[in-house]
Amino acid sequence: MKLKNILLPCMLFCTMQISEAQNSEDSTGKSQARRSSIRDRITFNIGGGLWLGSTTNISVLPQIGYKITDRLTAGVGLNFQYYKSTINQIDPIMIYGGSLFTRYHLTSNLFAQAEYQLLQYNDFLGDYGLIGGGYTSNDGFYFSGYYIFRYPANNNAYGVPYVIRFGYMF
């Protein structure tokens, strides 16, 4: 699957949500999208992952998003990872790249998320598709899990078909 096959539906979905948000009105007849300032719609997350043992994976994942609606957020992020495995005799490597994500809050504490990542490591550029969800506490801390449904056939940077993250949403 090519990048455009993933990005095109995401962009179309976001465009439909933006146009719907611009047309919605509250009881006074004012557009809800125009009442909110851009500052109120920008979100920041700092997350990460930690896996220690015979395989070590330490990751830091800053993200910035835009609240399209009160429940739907889309944005971009960075991905930095340190990876080492004594099982496969892999020397320590640095993995880095970027991501696009869409997050939908099912309730005030539960969310679903889809994410596309493009990661560089060992002179190899690979694309990944993740889908999952998580729990956010009222003070912003979150815990989430994702299934990796798309990854390079012979060169999966994660080594496993799942990702567990924790962090803080501003």
N, C-alpha and C positions, 0 to 999 in steps of 0.2 A: 504494500500500500504506500503510495507516495504521500509526501508532506501535504500537497495541495488537496488530496482526498480527505485528510483529517482537518486541515485548517478551514476549508471552504464551508463545511457544515457548521463548524463552531462560529465562524464569522457571521453566517446567515442567521443562526440562532440568536446571537448577540444583537444583531441589527434589528431583528423582529422585536426583541425585548426593549431596546432603546426606543423604537418608534412607539411601542405600546406605552412605555413610561411617559413619553412626551404627551400622549393624548389623554392620560388618566387625569381626572379632576376630583377634588375633594368637595365637601358640602358647600363651600363658598364659591365654587366654580373656578378656583385657581389651580393651575397645573401643579401636581405634586412634584414633578421633576424640576420645575423651575423654582419651587420654594426651597429646595435643598441646595446648599452651596456645594461646590466641588470638593471642598475640604471635608464636608460631612460624608461624602461618598467614597473617599479614598481610604483603603485599608492597608495595613502593614502586618506582615506575619514574619516571625523569625522561628524557624523550626529546625529540627535535626533528627538524627538517628544515631543509635549506638549499639554495636554488636561486638562483644568481646569474647575471646576464647581462642580456639585454633584458627578461626577466621576473625579478623578485626575489621570493622567498617565504622568509621566515624564520619558523619555528614552534617553539614550546615546548609540550610535552605532559606535564605531571605526571599520574601515575595511581596509584591505590591499589587493591589487589585482595585477595581472600580465597581462600586455597588450599582448595578444596572437597575435593580429593584431592591426592596428591603430584604429579599431572600436570595437573590441571584448576584453573584460576584464573579467577574472574569478578570484575569490579570496575567502577569509575567513574573518569572522568578529566576534565581540563580541556584546552581547546585555545585557544591564543593565537597569532595569525599576523599578520605584516606582509606586505602584498602590494602590488607595484607593477609595472606593465607599460608599457614604452615602445612595444611593438608595437601594442597596442590603445589607446594614449594614456590609460591609466587612472591617475588620481591615486592616491597611496598610500592604502590603506585598512587598517583593523584588522578582523580577523575573530576572533571569540571564541565559545565555547560549551562544551558538555559532551559526554561520551560514556559509553557502556556497552560493555564488552568481555568476551569470553570467550577465554581462551588455553589451548591444550592442548599440553603438551610431548610431542612424538613420541619424542624421545630426551633425554638430558641437555642437549644443545646445540641441537637443532632444535625449533621450535614452529610451530603453526598458530594463527591468530587471526581472529576475526570481531569487527567493531566497528560500532556504530551511533552516529552523531554528529548533534547538533543545533547548527547554526552560525548566528550572527547577523552580518550585514554589510550595509552600505548600506540599512538599514531593511528588510532581507529576512531571514526566518527559513527556513532550508532544512535538510532531513534527508538524511543520507548513509549508505550502507551500504558497508563495506569488508571485504574478505576477502583473506587473505594469510598470510605467515609470515616466519620469520627464523631467524637464528643467534645464539646467546648464547655468549660465551666463558666459560671457567670462572671468571673474575674478575668477571663481571657485565656486561661491555660487550655491546651487541647492535646488530645491523644487520637491518632488515626491509623488506619491500616489500609493498604492498597494491594490489589492483585495486578501483576504485570502481565497484561494480555498481549503486548507486542514488544519484541526485543530482537536483536540480531541473532540469527540462528546459531552461529558458532562463537559468539563473543559477548555474552551477557555480563555487563559490568557488575550487576547485583549478585550473580551467582545463584540466586533463589528466585522463585516466582512471586514473591511478596515483599512488601516494604512496610515497616512500622515506624511511625514518626511521633514526635512530641514537640511542643513549642508553645508560643504565646502569640495571640492575635491582638493587635492594637485596634 
